[in-house]
Amino acid sequence: MGELTDKLAAAGNKLAGNAKEAIGKATNNPELEAEGKAQQLKGTGQDIAGSVKGAMGDKI
Protein backbone atom coordinates (compact mmCIF):
# COMPACT_ATOMS: atom_id res chain seq x y z
CA MET A 1 0.00 0.00 0.00
CA GLY A 2 1.10 3.55 -0.62
CA GLU A 3 1.41 6.43 1.77
CA LEU A 4 -2.08 7.81 1.15
CA THR A 5 -3.72 4.40 1.42
CA ASP A 6 -1.98 3.72 4.73
CA LYS A 7 -2.95 7.09 6.12
CA LEU A 8 -6.60 6.66 5.08
CA ALA A 9 -6.73 3.20 6.66
CA ALA A 10 -5.11 4.65 9.77
CA ALA A 11 -7.72 7.38 10.03
CA GLY A 12 -10.52 4.84 9.67
CA ASN A 13 -9.09 2.57 12.34
CA LYS A 14 -8.49 5.45 14.73
CA LEU A 15 -12.05 6.73 14.25
CA ALA A 16 -13.66 3.30 14.63
CA GLY A 17 -11.46 2.47 17.60
CA ASN A 18 -12.32 5.72 19.31
CA ALA A 19 -16.04 5.02 18.83
CA LYS A 20 -15.71 1.47 20.17
CA GLU A 21 -13.78 2.68 23.19
CA ALA A 22 -16.40 5.35 23.95
CA ILE A 23 -19.27 2.90 23.57
CA GLY A 24 -17.43 0.38 25.74
CA LYS A 25 -16.99 2.98 28.48
CA ALA A 26 -20.60 4.15 28.22
CA THR A 27 -22.01 0.63 28.42
CA ASN A 28 -19.51 -0.64 30.98
CA ASN A 29 -18.14 -3.16 28.48
CA PRO A 30 -14.39 -3.54 29.13
CA GLU A 31 -13.94 -5.96 26.20
CA LEU A 32 -15.31 -3.45 23.68
CA GLU A 33 -13.29 -0.67 25.29
CA ALA A 34 -10.09 -2.74 24.97
CA GLU A 35 -10.95 -3.64 21.38
CA GLY A 36 -11.31 0.06 20.60
CA LYS A 37 -7.94 0.88 22.16
CA ALA A 38 -6.30 -1.92 20.16
CA GLN A 39 -7.86 -0.67 16.94
CA GLN A 40 -6.58 2.83 17.65
CA LEU A 41 -3.07 1.42 18.13
CA LYS A 42 -3.39 -0.38 14.81
CA GLY A 43 -4.31 2.94 13.21
CA THR A 44 -1.29 4.61 14.78
CA GLY A 45 0.95 1.89 13.33
CA GLN A 46 -0.56 2.36 9.90
CA ASP A 47 -0.06 6.10 10.18
CA ILE A 48 3.62 5.61 11.01
CA ALA A 49 4.02 3.18 8.11
CA GLY A 50 2.46 5.72 5.76
CA SER A 51 4.81 8.43 6.99
CA VAL A 52 7.83 6.18 6.45
CA LYS A 53 6.66 5.32 2.96
CA GLY A 54 6.17 9.00 2.22
CA ALA A 55 9.68 9.81 3.41
CA MET A 56 11.14 7.00 1.32
CA GLY A 57 9.11 7.74 -1.79
CA ASP A 58 6.93 4.60 -1.63
CA LYS A 59 9.98 2.41 -2.39
CA ILE A 60 9.21 0.03 0.45
C-alpha angles and dihedrals in degrees: 000000000000130000096267093046091051092048093049091049089048092053091050093050093047092050095046092044092051091051092048091049092050093047090047091053093045094050096038091243108146093183093058091043091053091046089054092050091049091050090051090053089051088053091050090053091050090049091053091048090052091050091050091049090049092051091048096044096249090292093132 
